[in-house]
């Protein structure tokens, strides 16, 4: 499934606001210039995010946008769904009002979609990942990746989270011990063997 630029740009705006959480409202033009994003497009995206209750706005000369809640309380599922709508890996799969997954090709009760299980699992994996990832995780990720080992970085990139105790501080591994035994200085005398 490919998310559109709505999700990509919207998440980038949210991350920038999270980085500056606690400061004054941030003008959208400043975020657009900082990230090289089109201002007019961002205005449409922040309207959706505000409507979803994820952003607040302030008018006036010192106006701009700020997060409506703490970055630890905002999941990527909320952000992506506010921007993209319901998450579905293919067009025929959707979520019913009762939360069940529906395939539009199953209008006849006798017809069961042979691939519904696959696409349902794909959808749940995407949604679960988005639900488990908070805005705070994305703000911390660059610092974690910089301090993590190659294996930890690969795990983060593949969607495997670090243990909770490593999410707040980079891992500090002890360096391998080095043999510090002094090496004798070379001499100009020939070596002799004891014969």
Secondary structure, DSSP 8 states (H G I E B T S, - for coil): ----HHHHHHHHHHHHHHHTTTSS-B-HHHHHHHHT--HHHHHHHHHHHHHTTSEEEE-STT-EEEESS-GGG-BHHHHHHHHH-S--SSTTEEE-TTS-EEETT--STT---TTHHHHHHHHHHHHHHHHH-BHHHHHHHHHHHHHS-HHHHHHHHTT----GGGSSS------------------SS------
